[in-house]
């Protein structure tokens, strides 16, 4: 039995992790805007509603489907490291790793450029029109959600460490209570400034000046040219054929390649012979995840610095070889090189009545990003450099001036053999994104589940753990609704389990299905506060 019904419409539809965010996108559709207008409105609103996860100081990725041409375009809005961020700088200052917070953890924010570039290319409304909800909420207050309150508690020490952050998002140095109004009037004014001055206001104007000045004051490396030289990238997506469909993903530096490699490995196996949530199906997906993540760490980085072997790793020969290493009576122990990414993100999807569609995701990386809110702007900066780069000479993700780190953000679209759009989907969740996206795609395409059921079935996340003796093992965090027999069988296969309560595996997956007759069916993960909403 589903927790939520399927949302239906023959017109437009939006879905996101919070009802206020979805409502903002729906308002734009009802005003005559298209899918891109709606998605950018949702993105801007989410920076106010979920300030712990995203905003003007973050980065963004998206896929856009043009209904007339059936062409899919990827936009990469990740920012590089400052030009002063050399390996020698960090080594000479005694760092063993890039700091996880503070100004040295920040990469150039790319999200603002994505907002403006995508509206210019594909939108019908102005930035001023689609950003008005965000201004109103920041100015007049937004009721703080349960999830944001939780992050005020879990990250309390971090929040207290940074004066500007604690002044805005703590009340008398204590976390807000659920439903309290939180204001960020400086953030509202920053958006108003962008409404007048456009993207150059952020990368060449007053906001760039304020960020650079703040960086210099607080031990960062930013110079004005780091911002003035920045532009997001317009790219072709990458894809794999899966069960008669084509699954498109954002290309590197996005780790969408992991999602596709997982599916390419499963292409070599008959997972559909098993039941959804069966031990056998879960086992095959977990093992495919381990292999794909191992390859990410070994091979992938910024394409301007590293050759990414995409075709090789998605080829039949290679994935057949990988699939042959999976055994049904034992587990692989492919260990990731670094600790799991604990990043937090939010994502959203939209389709308009003409059939244009957007799958969008943005983030400030970890909860509350770098902790640094720039004086007088209300803008919380990301810590993407701190969570993504390493200081290992010769590694694909070693830090370098202007280099972009391999990025957790990824988002997907699925078409049929005639390139007609069939599914729009994504999820937040750091390194959990590729494995949760894989689970949903398998639920849809292998097991034939509907859009809401595909999100409500038992969710799991494979995490590697480094033990006190230096050994590495994988722990499978899994929701208990899969059933005792399944859990017992997984343990017999060799999985070390962390069993959690139903619907507590986090994430906020969203799905819209497009039927051949034009009917749209929306699903939204009950593990978050969001909803799919249809155009009136």
N, C-alpha and C positions, 0 to 999 in steps of 0.2 A: 504494500500500500504506500503510495507516494505521500510525502509530507506537503507537497504543493501541487496544484494543478498546472497543466500546460497552458501557457498563454497563447492565444491565436489571433491572427489578423491577416487580412489581405492587403493591408497598407504597410506603413513603416512600423518598426519595432526597435526598442533599445533594451539593453540589459547591463546591469552593473552590480557592484558590491554594496550599494547603499541606495535607499529609496530616494533620497534627495538628489543624488547624482543622476539616477534614471529619470526622475521628474524633470530635471533641467534639460536633458536630451529630448524628452518627450515634448516639452514646451516648444523647443526649436522646430521639431517636426510639425507640430500643430500650427506653427506660424508660417509654414511653407518652406522651411529649410530642408536641406538634404542630409544624407547620412553623415557626411563629413562635418557639416555645420553642427549636427547633433553631438557627434563624438567629441569635437573640440570644446563644445559647451560643457559636456560631462567631465572632460579632463580638467578644465578650469575650475569647475565646481568641486571636483574631488580634492583639489589642492587646498580647499578651505574645510571641507567636511572630513577629510582624512589627512590632516597635516603631518601626521607621523609617518606617512607613507609616500607622499608625492607633493609636487608643487612646482613653482617657477624655478626653483634651484635644482631640479632633477633632470632626468633624461627620458627619452621616449622612443618607442618603436611602433610601427604600424604596417598593416597590409590594407591596400585599397583595391576593391573590385569595381571596375567600370562596367555597368550593365550593358551598354551599347556595344562596346568593343570586346567585352569579356576578358580584358587585360587586367592582370594583377600587378600592382606596383608596391614595392617595399620602401619605406622611409626609415632610415637609421638616424636617430637623434642622440647618439651617445657622444660624449665629449672627451677630448684627450687630456692627458696630463699637461701641466704647465711646461713651458719651454725650459724652465729651470729645474725640472724634476729629473735629474740625471741619477744614474745608479751611484756615481761617485759622490753626489751630494748626500745621499742617505747613508752610504757606507762611511764617509768621512765624519758624519755627525753621530755615528755610533748606533744607527738603527739596524736591527736584524730583520725587521719587516716594516712595511709602510704603516704608519699609525692608523688606527681604526676610527679615530674621530679627530676633531680639530682641523685647522686649515690645511695641513699637509695631506689630509685624507680626501680632499675635494678635487674632482675633475671638472672641466668646463661644463656648465649646465647646457644641455642641448634641447631641452623640452620646448623652450620659448620659440626657437627657430622652427621646430616641427609644427607648432601651432600655427604660425604665420604662413609657412611654406605650404602646408597642406590646405589651408583655406584659400590661398592664392591659386593653387593648382586645381582644386576639386570642389571648393565650397561655393556657396551662393550668397552668404551673409558676411558681414564684416566682423573683425575681431571685437569691436565695440559691442555689437549686437549679441554675440555668443558669450561674452564675458560678463554680462550684466548680473546674472545670478550670483556669480562668484564675488563680485563687488558688493552686492547687497548683503550676502551672508557674512562676509568678512567685516563689513561695516556695522551691521546691525546684530550680529551674533548668530552662531550656529549651535544647536543643542549637541552637546558632546555625546558621542555614541558609546555603547558598552565596550566595543573593541578599543577605541581610543583611550577610554578610562583605564582599561587593562594595561595598555602600553605606557600610560603615565605611571602606573605602579611598577611594572616589570623593568622599566628603564628609569626609575626615579633617581638613582644615583647619577646617571648620565645627565639627566635633565638639570639637576642641581649644580652640575659642574659648569654649565654655560649660562651666564647671567641673562642674556637676551631671551634664551629659550625658556628659562624658568619664569621670567617676568610675564611672558605671554601665556604659556601653556601649563603653569601651575598657579594655584590661587593661594596667596600667602604661604608660598613654598610647599603647598600640599596639593596632591592630585585633585582635580575637579570631580564632582559626583555626576553620575549619569543624568543627562538632561539639562545640566547647567549650561548657560550660554557662554560661549567663548568668543572673544572678539580679537580681530587682528586688523586694526584700522590702517596701520602702515602698509599691510599687504593690499588692502583695498586701494590705497593711493598708488601703489606700484602698478597695479593693473590699470588704473586710470591713466597713469603716465604712458603705459604701453598703448592704450587706446588712442592717445594723441600722437605718439612718436613711433609706433610700430616696432618691429623686431630690432631695428637699429638702436632704439632707446635702451635695449638690454645689452647689446653687444658693442655699441660704439658711443652711447650717450651717458646720461646721468647715472643710470643703474650700474653700468659697467664701471664707471668711476668710483661709485660707492663700494662695489664688491672688491675692486683692486685695492682701494685705500684700506678697507677693513682687513684684507688679506695681509698687507704689509704691516699693519698694526698688530696682527695676531699670529705672526710667524709663518705666514703662507708664502707661496712663490709666484703668485699671479702677477702678470704685467698686462697692461691695456691691450697689447697686440695679441695676447692669448685669446681675448674675446673678439677683437675686431677681425681676426683671421678665421673665426669659426663659421662653418656652414654644415647643416645636416646633409646626408647623402640620399640621393634618389637611386634605387637599385632594383635589379630584377630579383624576385624571390627564388628560393631553392625549393625543390619538391621531390617527392617519391610517389610512385603508383602504389596504392594499397587497396586490395580487394575490389578492384575495378573503379576506384576513385583516385583523384590526385590530391594529395595533401601538400599544401604550400606553407612555407615557413619563412620567417625573416632570416636573412643570411648573416654570416659572421660580420661583425663581432658578436652578434646575437648568438646565443647557444641553441637557436632553433635547430641547428644541425644535430644536436643530441636527440631531440624528439624524432627527427626523421631517421636517424640511424637505428634507434630503438624499433621503429616500425619496419625498417628494411630488414632487420634481423628477424622480427616476427613474421615477415613475409615468407621466410624460409621454413616456417613451422605452422602446423595446423592447430592454432589455438582455438578456432571455432568449434572443434570437436568437444570442447569442454564447456561446462556451464559457467556463466558469469559468477564471480566471487568463489569459484572452486579453487581448491589448493593448487591444482595443476595449472590453471590459467594464471593465477597470481604468481606462481613460481616462474613460469616462462617470462612474464613481464619483468619481474624483479631481476632475473639473470640478464635479460636484454639491457635493462637500465645500467647494471654494473659495468657491462662491457662498453656501452656508449660513453659513460662518464669517464672511464679510463682513457678512452681515445681522445675525449675533449682535452683532458689535462696534458696528454702527450703531444698533440699535434696542433691545436688551434690557438689563434691569436689575431691581432689586427692585420687584415690583409695588406695594408701598406707596409708592414714590417715582416710578415710571416706568410709563407706559402701554405694555404689551407687545402688539404687533399680531399675536397668535398666529393668529387666524382669517384675517387678510389674507395672512400669509406662507405659510399652508398651503393657500390656496384654489387651485382649478384654474386660474383666470385668471392669477393671479400666477405660479404654478409653471410653467405653460405658457410664459409669457413668458420666465422664467428659462431653461427648457430649450432654448428657441429660440436662446439665445446660445452654446450648446455646439456646437462644430464638430469633426468627426472628423479633420481634418487639421492642427489647431493647438490651442494651449493658451490658456486664459484666464490672466491674471496678476492676479487679484483679490488684493490684498495685505491681510493682517491689519494692524490698526492697531498692535498691541502685539507684543512678542516672544512666541514660543510658551510656553505654560505647561509647565513641567517637573515638574509635580506627580506624586506617587506615591501610590497608593491600593491598597486591596484590596477585593474584592467576593466575594459568596457567594450561593448560591441553595438553596432547600429546598422540597420538596413532601412532604406527609404522606399516609398511606393513605386519608384521606377526600378528598383532592384540594385541600386548602388549600395555597397556595403563597406564597412570599416571594422577591422579588428585592431584594437588599440591597447597599448600597455605603457605605463610610465611609473617612475620610482625615484626616490632619493636614496635608494639602496637599503641600509639598515633602518630600523625604526628610529625616527628623529634624526636620520642622516648623520652628518658630521657633528651635529649639536650646535653649529654656528649659524646664528641668525644675524644677517648683516644690519648694522646700525641704520635705523630710519627707514628700512624697507620692508620689514616683516618677512623677508625671504629666508627660508631655512635651506642651507646648502647641503648637497649630497655628500656621501662618503664613498663614492664608487671607486676612487683610486685606492682607498684603504681596504676595501673588501675584495678588489679584483687583482691588483698587481702584486708581484712578488719581487724579491731582491736576489733572485738566482740567475747569475750571469748565463746567457745563452738560452734561457727558458723562453717559450713563446709569449709568456705573459710577464716578463721582466719589465719593470718600469722604464720609460724612455720619454724624452721631450716630445710632446704632441701625439704620443701613442694612445690608442684607445684600448682599454682592457677587454678581454673576453667577457661577455656580458650575460648575466642571468636572464634578462628580459627576452621573451620570445612570444610570438603570437601566430595563429594559424587560420587558414581558410581551406575549405574542401570543395572541390568541384567534381562533376561527373565526367564521363569520357568525352563529352562534347563541350567541356569547359563551362557548363552551366553551374552557377553557384548552388551548393547544396547545404553547406554548414558554415557558420561563422562561430569561432570559439576561442577561448583563452582562459588562463587562470593566473593569479598572482602566486607568489610563494618561493622566491629565490630559486635555489637549486631543485626545489620540489616541482617547479613548473613543468619540465619535460616529462617527468614520470606521471604527474597528474594528468597532463594533456594526453599522454599515451593511454592511460586507463580509460579516459572518456572516449577517445577515438575507438578503442577496442570495444567498449560497451556499445557504441553506435554501429560500427561497421562489421565487427565479428559476431556480436551477440544480438544485434537487432533491437536494442533497447530504445525507447523513446527518449526525447531530449531531457525530460525531467528525471526519469529513472536512471539515465546514464550518469547523472550527477549525484544521485542519492544512494547508489550502491556503495558497499563498503569501500573505504578509501585507505590507502596505505602509503608509506614513505620509507624507502630504504635509506638508511644513514650509516656511514662508516664511523667507527669509533676507535680511537687510539687508547690502548690500555696502559696501565702503569708500567708494565714491563716492556713497552715499546711495540708490542704486537698489535695488529690491526684486525678488526672483525667488523662484520656488517650486522646492524640491528634493524629488524623490520618492525617499524611502528605501524600498527594495524588496528582498525576499528573492530570492536567485538561483534558487531552485527553479522559478520560473515559466518559465525556459528562455531561452536566448540569443536565439531568434527574437522572443519577446515583448519582451525588453529592447530589442532593436534597433528594433522597430516603435514602441515608446513614444518612443524618442529621435527617430525620424523624425517623430512627431507633435508634437515640440517639448518633451518632458519632459526636464528635467535630472535625471539619476539618480544616486543613491548606492546602489550595489549592495552588499548585505551577505550574509553566509553564511546558509544555510537555518536557519530557526527561531531567528533572533537579533533579531527585531523587537520583542522584549519583549512585555508584556501577559500577561494570564492569563484569557482568556475562558472562560466556563462556559456550558453549555447543558443543559437537560433538556427533552426532548420528551414530550408526553403523547398517546398514541394513543387512538382512540375506544374500544378495548376495555379501556382502563385501563393498558396497558403503559407504563412509563416508561423512557426511554432517555437515558442521561447521557453527556455528553462533557466533557472537560477539556483545556485548552490544554497541549500538551507544552512550551511555552516557560516554564512555571512548575513549581513543585514540588507541585502539587495533584493532586486526584483526585475523580472522582465516586464516591460510595459508596452502596450500596443498604441499606435496612432489612432486617434479618434476619426 
